[in-house]
Amino acid sequence: MTNNIKYYRGTFTKASGELRTMFFVRTEDLPTTFIETNTKGTGKTRNLKEGLETVWDLQSKSWRTFNWRTANTEEVVTFQGNENILNNFNNTNVQ
């Protein structure tokens, strides 16, 4: 049985000044088993500055940092999808 996953599309300004649009899943919306399988390292929590959040980037299939401080939060869109999108995302199929 597969579960539905909440995912987002948001755009923020990178430190370089470049705009970055990302389809992502917030950590609290990921299945625990997915996090355990896709996390390497020491197990320490990253110490990010306020407004930065570690998310799963659906397009690169890797962990990235989303910058809420430079995002237009009114334009962040929430979607629901089958958990298969975690490793098989195609933004042409966004519902």
N, C-alpha and C positions, 0 to 999 in steps of 0.2 A: 504494500500500500504506500502511495506517495502522498506527501502532505503539501499544502499550499505554503508558499513563501511570500512574504511581503518584500518588495524591492522598490528601488527608487531611481529616478533620473534627476540629476542635479548638475548645475554648472557653477563653477567657482573660478576665481582668478588665482593662478599659480603665482609663486614668488617672483617668477620671471616676467609677470604681467600678462602672460598668455592665458586665454580662457580654456578651461578643461571641462567637458561634459562627460559625465560618468554614469553608467548604470551600475548600481551597487546594492548590496544587502548589508544592513547594519548587523553588528555582531549579535545583538539580542534577538534578532530574527532568524539566526542560523541554527540548524540542529546541532546539538552538542557533539554528535559523532562526526559531523562535517568539520567542525573546528578542530577536534583532536586529530583527524586525519590530515588536515591541511596546515598544521602549525608545526614549525621546526624551532629549534633553539633551546634556550635555557628554561623556558616556562615563566620567565619574569614578565610582568605587565609593562608595556611601553609607557613611559612618562611623557605624554604629549601636552603641549601648551593648550590652554583653554580655547575651545572652538575647533580643535582638530580632533578627528575621530578615525580610528582604524576601521576600514570597511572591506568587504569582499567585492572586488571589481569583477563584474560579470563578463566583461569583454576581454580582459587580460587574464582572467582566471587566477587572480593572485590578490594578495593583501595590498591595499593602497591607503593613503591618508586623504580624507575628504575635509576641506577647509570650510567650515560653517561660517567663519568670520567674514569671508569674502564671497559667500554664496548669496544669490538672490533667493532667499528662502520662500518667497511667494511663488517662485517658479519650480520648486522641487515637487515632482509628481510622484505619487505612490501608486504602485501596481500590485496585483496578486498574480502569482504564477505557480506552476507545478515545481516541486523541488528539483526536478531534472534540469531546470535552467541553470543551476549552480555550476554545472560542468558542460552545458550544451546550450549556451545563450546565443540568440540571434536577434539583434534589435529590430529586424524587419518583421518579427512576429510579436512585437509588443502589443498587448491588448489594452 
